[in-house]
């Protein structure tokens, strides 16, 4: 197992409050976009997952809650994939924080 895979497992376990990943999968991602189309400020993100011993839960994080800079939601015009660009947030074991 390479260092990237091990780091991914560690980050998964931390973010999911001790829950171990079922498997590690390497994926091919699209090439880095050369241009992006700005869609607007990203106000919040909502996702569902299992953390710790809890069942499936829904989590919502509003960006810029403490006066931080909100990220921009953008799209790659070649692939139509979405990208989150900029902002003052970070991802920690407890979740997304500004």
C-alpha positions in Angstrom: 0.0 0.0 0.0 1.5 3.4 -0.9 1.5 6.5 1.3 -1.4 8.1 -0.6 -3.7 5.1 0.1 -2.6 5.0 3.7 -3.3 8.7 4.1 -6.7 8.3 2.5 -7.6 5.5 4.9 -6.4 7.6 7.9 -8.4 10.6 6.8 -11.6 8.4 6.2 -11.3 6.9 9.7 -10.8 10.2 11.3 -13.6 12.0 9.5 -16.0 9.0 10.2 -15.1 9.0 13.9 -13.3 5.7 14.0 -15.3 3.8 11.3 -12.9 1.9 9.1 -13.2 2.0 5.3 -14.5 -1.2 3.7 -11.9 -0.9 0.9 -9.5 1.5 -0.7 -10.1 2.2 -4.4 -7.8 4.1 -6.7 -9.8 6.1 -9.2 -8.8 7.9 -12.3 -9.8 11.6 -12.2 -10.3 13.9 -15.1 -7.3 16.1 -16.0 -7.0 19.4 -14.1 -9.4 21.8 -15.9 -7.8 24.6 -17.8 -10.8 26.9 -17.4 -13.7 27.0 -15.1 -17.1 28.7 -15.3 -18.1 30.4 -12.1 -21.7 29.4 -11.1 -21.9 31.4 -7.9 -21.0 31.5 -4.2 -21.4 28.2 -2.4 -23.6 28.9 0.6 -23.7 25.4 2.1 -23.0 21.7 1.4 -25.3 18.8 2.6 -24.2 15.2 2.6 -25.2 11.9 4.3 -22.8 9.4 5.8 -22.3 7.1 8.7 -20.0 8.3 11.5 -18.8 6.2 14.5 -21.6 4.0 15.8 -24.4 6.2 14.4 -26.5 5.1 11.5 -26.9 7.1 8.3 -27.1 10.8 9.2 -27.5 14.0 7.2 -25.0 16.8 7.7 -25.1 20.4 6.5 -22.4 22.9 6.6 -23.0 26.6 5.9 -19.9 28.4 4.6 -18.8 31.7 6.0 -20.5 31.3 9.3 -17.8 33.1 11.2 -17.2 35.8 8.6 -15.0 33.5 6.5 -14.7 33.8 2.8 -17.2 31.5 1.0 -16.0 29.2 -1.8 -17.1 29.5 -5.3 -19.0 26.7 -7.1 -17.6 26.3 -10.6 -17.9 23.9 -13.5 -15.5 22.6 -16.1 -17.0 23.5 -19.5 -15.3 20.5 -21.1 -16.6 17.8 -18.7 -19.5 19.5 -16.9 -17.9 18.4 -13.5 -18.4 20.6 -10.5 -15.5 22.1 -8.5 -15.3 23.9 -5.2 -12.8 26.7 -5.4 -11.3 28.9 -2.7 -12.9 29.8 0.6 -11.7 29.7 4.2 -12.9 26.3 5.2 -10.9 23.2 6.1 -11.9 19.5 6.7 -11.1 18.1 10.1 -12.1 14.9 11.9 -15.0 16.8 13.5 -16.2 17.8 10.0 -16.0 20.9 7.8 -15.1 24.0 9.7 -14.5 27.7 8.8 
